[in-house]
Amino acid sequence: MSSNRLSKKRQSRAKSNRRVAHGFKHSYSESDYRDHLVAECLPHFRTIRPRLLTWFRQHRRDFPWRRTFNWFHLLMAEMMLRRTRADQVLPVYLEFTRRYKTARSAGQADSGELDELFYTLGLHWRSKQLRSTIQYIQDNYNKRQPRTNLDFQSIPGVGDYSSAMIRSRLYGDRAAAIDSNVARFFARVSGLEPHPENRRNPYIIQLADAFVRGKYVRDLNIAIVDFAALVCLPRRPLCQSCPLRSYCATGKKNTSK
Ligand code: SF4
């Protein structure tokens, strides 16, 4: 192998080690260390899970897309919620679901009519994307509804997060929906350093996968979303009043000062 190729290989290995380094302070095998950390967190999860669900039953946010089992409406809500606040989505979702009960009826609507409705979400590219999502569903899922991760991810605009959120809600699949807010929650609970790319960190993914399981799997993803929005806030988490503080690495640190 030429020295040039060798050097490129080393550079790429160093780069990948650096990527891992923000989360893993030790140099031994990444997967061994990850397994070790996850194993340390699992006993806490047995307590955190029911506590989180108890909190959720008392404080959950009520949105119409959380009450529906119409898969098309649920999927459209997830699409609309991307990078948009729930209060902005609410009137658009209500009007959309009032007008269109199925992808077929939405697909037959005049594109100007849909654009007018979606423009109020504030992002103009969104309207085009939502229309192509509707068109794809109309063409491919007219007679059956998507079931697997592969089905959902074949739909334009649907990624890991939306697929997991919808499947857990509709079918009770053990699928963790991880965005940056959910990743922040798991990073704090486990004591991992904050990082903007934590949602792609394999350790966070392993933790979230281990957490989203059990009888109440339909509620767990949205419970974490609400908890991250109302308690485990991005800048100033409310650790002093948090019901998970005794089981959370960051909570213990913040409340012992
Ligand atoms: S104790 Fe603090 S950091 Fe931990 S989950 Fe609660 S609010 Fe978040």
Boltz pocket constraint, residues with backbone or C-beta under 6 A from the ligand:
constraints:
  - pocket:
      binder: B
      contacts: [[A, 185], [A, 188], [A, 189], [A, 231], [A, 232], [A, 233], [A, 237], [A, 238], [A, 239], [A, 240], [A, 242], [A, 243], [A, 244], [A, 245], [A, 246], [A, 248], [A, 249], [A, 250], [A, 251], [A, 252], [A, 254]]
      max_distance: 6.0
